[in-house]
Amino acid sequence: MTLAPWLRLARLGLLTVCLYSWLVVDGRGPGPGYGGRHRQRKLTPMSYKQYVPGVSENNLGASGRAEGRITRSSERFNELVCNYNTDIDFKDEERSNADRFMTKRCKDCLNKLAIAVMNQWPGVRLRVTEAWDEDGHHPPGSLHYEGRAVDITTSDRDTKKYGLLAQLAVEAGFDWVHYESKYHVHCSVKADHSVAVEKGGCFSASGLVTMADGVQKPMSCLWPGEKVLSVSGSGEVVFSRVLLFLHLDRESRTSFFIITTENEKRIALTPNHLIFAAHNLKLHHHDYETVFARNVRIGDYILTTGGDRGIQPSKVVSVSLEERMGVYAPLTEHGNLFVDGVLASNYATFQDHGLAHTVFWPFRVLFVFFNKEMEEDLQRVAVPYICSTNQTILTSVMHSRLSSVFKWQDATRAEMENAFLQQKEVYWYARLLHTLGRIFLDPQRFY
């Protein structure tokens, strides 16, 4: 038996099982934030003049650099789309439909926000006062000239709502949100072609994980099959086996959010990666829910390693941005792991950690099955000849059977190692689930 046929059969089975798990089972797995139905996280209104993330708009960790003005005669004008969403009021004071033109990413975020506004305030709609600017009313380099920025209010123009409106815009996926005026909120997005938009959530190559022997190893040296420090469903700190890498690109240079805690832990992860956090100090690990890294604020609490292999909540004292080399996203049996002493989810882009963990259970079952098969082959090699009295024949047969098993194991291991070394993208199963989720699940739960 070789690995390749098994993988082909496994893929067919996984496709069937994942469809059932993803669309029907809104389950919960081990780790913090589990138990019961999904709880709606309480939103905290943004403060006047606050912007999220806490870096400049043109930073790579926010909406990125301006790429040049788009006019109606530009080739790039064809990249803009017109938003005819009837749940959004467009001011359109120019009477040219200019406020309806925007990039696809901006349109997607705006449509998500429109739904959130109606859910938050029944009878109130989202209002756009400015989108694409073709008249030169903004400073040079403004993303309004590229259809990547919008200024928004609520349809009732109640300024008391704008702080929460800004936070809803963050939740809707805008890459930079600024409560810049008492009369509107400014939002912008990355360029549609930006590589950062398409990447999965990851850790940096230098992130340290704790191995079963207590040694700390950088993420760049971690291999599938190794065990790393993690948390079980009961809150016990355990060692969990790495099954595969959901995303791996050793040569990519990416912006990471650096979150530093009061007890001097410091983790680096991409903006769309999930981390367990709470706005206030919670004593039980189940009270910590997953949020995107970009939504972590100074004063929030996250989970870190404590004394005697326990979990210790610690206050966030700093959030910054830094470019680092390499992106790594390991998948463990328990769906989480400690990186640089901070507990983080294995998952990204989709905010429901429990559901994400549930749809990956086929991989965990498959992994256990392959390991069990190898162990049983080793135990069975001499069983048919155990009654033989000829030691020479018995030794010869055992050597032959063991040799064939070890050759299969070596071939399997070599094939897996070769696939791992050649991986340079988001894992196929993760891409499939993301595509299905975008079709069938609530868009509000995606990054």
N, C-alpha and C positions, 0 to 999 in steps of 0.2 A: 504493500500500500504506500503510495506517495502522497505528499501534502496537496499537490495541485488539484487532483480530482475531488479530494475532500473539501477544499476551499470552494470549488465550483458548486458542489452540492449544498454546501453550507450557505452560500450566497442566496440560492433559491429559497432555502428554508427561512433565512433571515428576512428576506423581502416579505414573505407571507406573514411571519410572526410580527414583524415591526409594524405592519399596517394595522393589525389588530391592537397591538399595544398602544400605538400612537393615537389612533382615532377613538378607541373605546375605553382604554384603561387609564384613568387619571389617577394613577397610583402614587404611593409614597415609598421612598427607599430609606436606607440608613443615613444617619448623620443629622446635623442641626437643621432646624426649620421643617421637620417632618411631624406627621401626626395630624389626622383630621383633614378637612378640606383646605384648599388654598385660601389664606387670609389676605384681604386687601390691605396693602401697606398704607398707613396713614401718611398723607402728603404734608410736607411743611412748606408754606409759602416762601418764595424767595424774598430777600430784602431788597429795598430800593437801591439801585446801582450795583447790585450783586450780579456776577456773571459766572456761568457754569459751562465747561470746567474753568478752574481758576487760572487760566492762562490767556494770552491775547488771542483774538479771533483768528489771526493768520498763522498761528502756531500749528505745527503738524499734528499736535494732540487735540486740536480743536477743528476748525473748518479748513485749515490749510491756506496756502498762498493763493493770492488772486492770480488769475491766468490771463487777464486782459478783457477789455470791454467787448461786449457783443452788441452789434447793431442789426437792424433788419436786413442789411445787405451782407452781413457776415456769413461765411459758411457755417460757423458754429451756431447760428440762429436756428438751424434745423434740428439742433440737439435739444432745444427748449420744447416743452410741451405746454398745452393750454389746459388749465384746470377749470372744468365746468361743474364742479361739485355744488349741488343745490343747497347743501347744508352749510355753505360758507358764503358770507356776504363780502363782495369785493367792492371797494370804494370806487375805483376806476374814475377818478376825477378828470383824467385826461381824455376819457371817452374813446380810448383806443384799444381797450382790452389788455393794455400793458401789464396791469396788476394780476392778470391771469396767467402770464407767461412765467415759467420757472423750469428748473431742471427736474428730471424724473425723481431724484432722491428728495428734493424739496417738496415736490407734489405729494409723494408718499407720506412724508412726515406730517405735512399739513392736513392730509385727509385723516390720518390717525388722530391728530389733535382735535379735529372737528368732532369726531365721535366722542372723545374724552370730555370735551366741553359740554356737549349735550347731555352726557351721563352725569356730569358734575352739577350742572345747573339746568334742569329741564325747562325748555322754552327759550333758552339762550343759545345763540349760534356764535361761531367763530367769525371774526371780521378781519379782513386784510386791508390795511390802509396803503401799503406799498410793497411791491414785489420787484419785478424787473424794471429797471429805470433806463429809458432811452433818451431822456431829456437833460441829463447831466446835473441833476439836483443834489448829488452826493459827492463826498470828497473823493479824490483820485484813489483807485485801488479798492473802492467799495465793492462788496460782493453783490450788491443790488444790480450792478452793471452786467453781471453774468447770470442773473436769475437764480442765484444761490442764497438769497436772503429775503426775508419778509419782515414787515412790521405789523404787529397784530394787536387787536383789542377784542373785547366781547361785544356782541351786537347791542347790548343795553348800555354800553360805555360806562359801566360802573367801575370806577378806578379802584375800589376796594377789592375787586376780584383779580386784579392784575398780578399780584404776587403769586397767587395760586395758579393763575394762567401760565406764568413763566415756568413754574415747576411742572405743570402738565406738559409744556413744550419739551422740557428735558426728558420726561418719561416717554414722549412720543418719538424720540430718537433724533431730534435736532442736535447737530454736533457742537453748537455754541449758542447759548441763550443769555441775553443781557436784559435785565430790567432797567433799561437805560433812561426811560422817561416816565413821568407820572401819567402820561397819556398813551403810552404804547409799550410793547415788549418787542425787542429785536431778536430774531432767530436766524441762524444760517447753517449751511451744510457743506460737507466736502464735495469736491467735484465728482461727477458720476463715475469717471474713469479711475478715480483714485484707488490705488492698490489697497490702501488702508480700509476702504469700505468693504472690500471683498474678503479680507483675511478673517480667519477664525480667531477665537480668543486664546491667548497663550501666556506662558511665563518666559522670562529671558533665559539665555544659555547659562548665565552665572547664578541663577537661583539655586539655593542649596536645599536638598532633601535629606532626611535622616534615614539611614538604612537599618536593616534588622540587627546588624552588629554594632549599631550606635555611631558608626562613622557617617560624616556628612559628605555628600557627593553632589557636584554641580549637575544641573539638569542636562548639560551637554554630554555627560558621561553615563547617563541613565539608560538601561536597556529593558525591554519587555521581559517579564519573568522575575525581575528583582522586586523585593519588598521594601516599601517605604512607610513612614509614619503617617497614620490616618486616624479616623474616628469612626467607631461603629454606631449602629442605630441607637444603642443604649447610652451613648456618650463616653464609652470606654476608649482610651487611646490604644490603638492596635497597629500592627503592621499589615499593610494591604499590598497584594501583588499587582504590579503594573501589567496590564493586558496588552496594550498597544498605545500608539500615539495618534490622537485625533487630528493633530496638526503638527507638522514638523518641517521647518525650513532653517537649515543651519546657516545659510548665507544672507538671510533677509535682515535688513536693518529697520527697526520699528520703534515707534514711540510707546513708552510704557508709563503708566501712572505709578509713582513711588509713594506708597502709603507707610508712614512711620508712626509707631505707637509710643505710648508713655513708658512702656517697659523696654524701649529701644529695639523693638523688632521692626524690620524694614522689608516690605515685599514689593516686587515689581511685577505688574501684570497689565495686559492690554485693556483699553477702556471698556470693551464689551465682555470681559471675563467676569464670572460670578464669584462673589466673595460673601461670606456670612457676616452680617452686620445688624446693628440696632441703633436707633437714635439715642436711647438712654441705656444705662447700665442694667443688664438683665443677668440674673444669677444662674438660670438654667439654659443649657445650650440649645434646647428646643425652641427657645424664644428668639433665636437669631435667624433671620431670613436672608435669602440670597438677593443681592442687588448687584447691578453692574458696577464695576470698579469706578467708572467715571462719576457715579452718583454718591460715592462715599464722601462725607464732609468732615472737616475738623470738628471734634467733639463727639462724633459717632463712636461706637464701641465695636471692636472686632475680636475674634477668638484667636488666642495665641497659646503656645506651649507654656505650661506652668511647672511648678515643682512636683516631684514624685510622679512624673508622666501624667499629669492632669491637664485640664484646659483652664486657661485664665483669660477672662475678658480684659481688654486693655483699651484705653481711650486713644483715638487718633489725634495726634498733635501736629501732623504735617502731611500735606498732599502736594506733590510736585510732579513735574514731567521730565522725562529723560529718554534719550535715544540709546538703544542697546542693540547688540548683534545677536541674531538667532531667535527663533520662536519655537517653543516646545509646549505641547499640551498632552500630557500623559493621561490615560484612562486607567483608574485602579478598580479593584473589585468593589470597594466601598463608595466610589464616586467622589472622593475628596482626598486631600493630602495636605500636609504641612509643608509650606515652602518658606524658607528663611524664618521658620518659627511661627508662621501665620497660617491658619486654616483657610483653605480656599476650595471651591468646587472644581471638579474636572471639566465643567461645562461652560459654554459661552453663548452669546447671541439670543438665546431663549431664556426668559427669566424664571421659568418654573423648573427648578433644580430637580424636584421629585419626579416629575413626568419625564424629564430628560434621562434621569437615571433608570426609570422603569423600561424605557424602550431600548436600552442597551443591555438588558438582562440576557438576551440570546448569546451575546459574546461571552458573558460570564459562565453560562451553562456550557457553551462549546469549549471554553478553555479548560474547565474542570474535566470534561469528557475526554479531551485529548491527553491530559495528564494521567487520567485513570487508565486509558488504553495502554499507554507506555508502561505503566507500573504492572498491569496485568500480563503484558507480553513478557516482561522479565521474570514474573513468577511462574509462567506456564512453560518456559522453554524446555524443561527436562521432565515434565510430568508424565508423558506417554512412555517413557523409558525408565521410570523410577525403579521398576522391579528387575531390571537387567542385572545379571551377576558378573557380566564381563566389564571390568572397570575401563578397559581400553576403549571398547565400543561406547560405553556411557560417556566417557570424557570427550570422545570424538563428536558424538551427537550434540552434547551440550555446547561444545565449542562452536559447532556449525550453527546451531539455533541462536546462540547468543550473538554470534557474528552477524547474522542476518538482521536481528533486532537492532543491534547497535548501528549497522549500516543505515537502516531505515531512520533511526533516531538522528544520526549524523546528517543524513540527506534532508530530513525535516528541518533540523536546526539551521543547516546551511541555507536552505531556501528562505526560511523566516528571516535570518540575519541579512541575506541579500536584499530582500524586500524592504527591510527596515532601513538599510543603508541608502537605498535608492529613493525612499519616500521624500517628497519635497512639496507636499500640498496637504490640503484638508482630506482626511480619510473618506473613502467613497461612501461608506455607510452614513457618516455624519452629514455629508452633502445631500444624500438622498432624504434623510429625515428632515433636514432644513427645508428642502424643496416641498415636501409633503406638508410640513407644518405651515409654511407660508400660504398654502392652498386651503387647508382645512381648519386651522386654529385661529384664535383671536389675534389680529395683527398687533394689538396693544402689548402683547407679551414678548414681542421680538425687539431686538436692539435696532 
